[in-house]
């Protein structure tokens, strides 16, 4: 999949692009991954794991030619998908294109066999929570003690319309 706009290009990422975004993500996102990843944060393991996701995309900032955002959806069951996204400081320069691509992907999945898309987010990541709401995900629940050190996470979801 390649989608090109004046400020960005969305592609299926290669491992080097995934690694670039991981190496340049904000501290809060690294911390969130660290407290839910077996053995703690490990960039190499994260790259390999993400490369296996059913749907994975990378938004390239055309102005810098840098990967700015990695997003993806993995199917947990035949009716439930899990979404994730993280980015670099360049996220703001491509936010409109990422929002459009994310909404189109979620709509397409929810028109198929998936009934529910879930996102889990560390409670301290307020910017991410605003982003999820912007994408039409609704807050469902607090998940106390979800992280390895007792961190609370929030569950957001977007459901197929009845």
N, C-alpha and C positions, 0 to 999 in steps of 0.2 A: 504494500500500500504506500503510495506516495501522494501527498496532498501538498500543493505549493501555493503559498500566498506571498504577497509582497514582502512581508516581514518574517515569514517562517516557512519551514518545510516539515511535514510530518511523515516519518518513515518507520519501517520495522527496524529497530536498532540492532547494531552489531555489538559485540561484547565491549569493545573499546568505548563506544558511546555511553553504554550503561555505566561503565566504570568512571567515565568523566563526570557524569551527573552525581554519582555516589561520592566521588572525591570532592565535589564542590557544593554539596547540599548544606543547608543551615544546620547548626548544632542541634536544634530542637528535633529535627527529623532523624539525625543520627542517634540521638538519645532514645527516641521512640522505638527505633529498630533494635537498638542495643538491649532494651528490656523485654523484648519478645522473641529474640532470635536465640536458638539453642547455642550455648557457649558464648553468648555476647556478640557484639557487632564484629562481623568479618566481611570485608568488602569483597574478597574473592568468592566466598560462599554465596553472598548476596547476588553477585553477577550471575553465577551459575544457576541459582534458583530462579531468578527473574527470566533468564533466557528460556526456561521451560514453560512459562506462562502461555496459556492459550491465545491471548491477545496481548500484545505489547507494542507500544509505540514510543517514538522519541520525537520531540519537537526541536528542530534545529533553528537557532536564531540566525537568519540569513545575514544580518549586519555583521556578525562576528564569526559566523560559521561554527559556532559552538553548540553542542547539545545543551538545551536549556531545561527540558522537562522529560521525565520518563513516566509513563502511565501504563496501566495494564488492568486486565480483568482475567481472573482465573475462575473456572467453574468448580464449585465445591460439591454440588449435587446436580441432578438434572434440572432442578428448579431454582437453585441459589448460586449466585456468582459473587465473588469478592473483588472489589476494585482497590487500586492503590495508585498513588501519584506522589512524586517528589521532584523538586527542581533545584536550580541554582539561583543565584542572584539575578539572572537574566529572565526569570519567569515573568516578571512584570512587562517585559518587552514583547512577549508572545501570548499574553493571557487571553486575548480575544480569540485567537486561533485555537488555543488549547481548550477553551470553553466550548467553542463550536464543535470541535472534533470529539470531545468527551460526551457532550449531549447527544450527538449523532450515534456514537457507539452504544451508549446506554439505551437509547430509544430502539435501536436495531435489536439489541439483545432482549429487551423486554417485549418486543413484538414476536419473538421466537418462543422457545420453550421455557426460558428463564422467567420466573415470577418476581424475583427479589434480587437486588444488588446491595451488598453490604460493604461498609467501610468502618474500620476500627481506628480510632485516633487517640493518642495520648491526651489527657485532659488539659495539659498545659499549652497545647498548640492552638491558640485562639485563631490565628490567621487561617489555619487549615479548616477550622469549623465554619468560619464565614464562607470559605471556598465551597465546602460541601453543600451548604445551604443554597449558595448561588447556583449550584448544579442540580438543585431540586431534591437533594437528599434531606431527609427529616431525622432529627434527633430521636432516638428510641429509648436509650437507656445508658446509665452510668454502669461501668463494669469495675467495681472496686477490686483491688488486689489482682488485677489482670497482668501486670508486669512482674518480672522476676523479683523486683525490690518492693513490691506492693503498690506500684503506680496504678492510678485509676485511668481507665480508657473510656471513651464514649463510643457507642454504637450508633451509626447513621445508616439509613436505608432509603432506597428508592424502589417503589413497588410498581408492578404492572398495573395500569389503570383498569378498573373493572368494566 
